[in-house]
Amino acid sequence: MAVRVGAVAIALVLVATLTACGDSGLTEGGEGGDVTVSNHPALLFSPPWITAVEEGMFERNGVRVKQIVGSEGGGTTVRNVVSGGLPIGEVATTAAISAFLAGADIRIVGGGVASSRDVFWVTRPDSDLDSIEDLRGKEVGYTSPGSVTQGLLALSLERSGVGLDNVKTRTMGGLTEGLTALKNGDIDAAAILEPVYSEQVEAEGWKPVFKASDYVPEFLSTVIITGPGVLDSDRALVESTIKARAEALDFIQENPDAVAKAWAKEAEIEPASALKALETVDPEEHWVVGLKSAKALDTVTEQMRLIDLLPAGQEIDWDRLVVQDFIPPDERITLPGGP
């Protein structure tokens, strides 16, 4: 399975062809468009979107989606939303913040993935590494510069007391590349995500070293953003998309077997592995509609500072970046720095 997670990957985006006047074609009366998901359907960003399509939730909410199309995401995902070509997208929180700080006219309007339970580091079966403490002086791989795996590795090393400076961390370019380097003995431990973990841990004999959630339990991995002018021209699209996705999250909690089966078919993996991945992350905790908590956003800020995405002293204007109008009132949070 060739899975690539880039610097601003861990991202997915709802796509439509826009006319010059800003008509997305996705709202009621439009011709419809595609949903394109980064790394679709391989990773755990896809199940809510697959569910919303399969169960007709987009259609019931007036959003016309033709199909889900795979995308590598990365910087292109954010740039397309920023350029106005794509009205709404779900991107890595770090990518959204970085684009905003660089002057992009985007707004965060909802949450995506709010858990690190799908991220692990593994080693070879014959290795003597048993815990994160054993990584001192070792070489450990992450996917790409600025990626969620780089940030979670840095946070885990710091919070465990091992210290980021005591481990040689190395960018691998993707999950597959990292696992290949591990198998060849080029590195001592590599990042792996669900459902690749459930598919390979026994087949390949990978030995778990640590899981990110042991050290970073509260984390907002992805957020939903809108591009320039969308909140003025098509608020209905934003509201309907978030509502349809929220319905999908409820369905996943109530029908994990059905969701695992549909996802497994798309991803070409065993249904048992898909179900195990869903159980590992706990659907009730993994995906969110709102932004989880101020603490989760603070963790993202901490991560960005550790991996040099946010200079010391530079602050994030959360009140300008975040619009919580489309989030149910009981799921809205007090933003960092707020009253």
C-alpha angles and dihedrals in degrees: 000000000000105000120172123188111187136197093279095018125115078090139129132183137202105226136199134159107256125210120219090261092058100255105153095199087221101092125080112304095021123116092246133241144216133281109222118194126194110246088000123207099003104075139046095269092080107062098078091048094044089049094048090053098040094048096043095244095137091050093048089053094050097258114128113210121176101187146331112257123194118243135180090221111192122131090336090067094059094039092054092052091045093049092056093246092113120038102205137009146169111231139164109287090232090054092051092049094046092050092048093050088050089059102265114154097233134129132205108232103170148358129264122178116008103178141071094205092111095060123086140162118223139181138197118292092244094051122114091218110117106159144013089267089065091062094080108123092007132117115247128186131220128178109253141336111284092013126139089248091056091049095046091048091052093047093047094050092048096044094046091055093243091110128223092246092058094062129061105229119196135192112233103182096239146355095271092049091050094050091047090052089049092051090050092051095245093125134022100227136011138198119252130179135202132298089023087059094055091044097048112024093089099026093052096030094235112179114219115235100177142330121232094228091066088068103021106040097156114049137139105216100174139016136191114246137185127212132229115316097357094115088054099041106034115015088149090065092053094046094046095046093051091045093050091048091049089054089051091054091055090049092051091054093049099039109031093151093056092045092048090051093050093045092046090054091052094043095041093232132126114281088228090058092047091050092047090052091051090049091048094057097036106229092225090062104028101063125042140183096208131040097276099229145325087257091059090053091047088054090055089052090049090050093050092052092049093054095039098251092120119042119226110269096022112119133199118238095221093173091061097038098048128064112184097180093111096047117092109260093243090056098049117108139207103256121232110278091021127127 
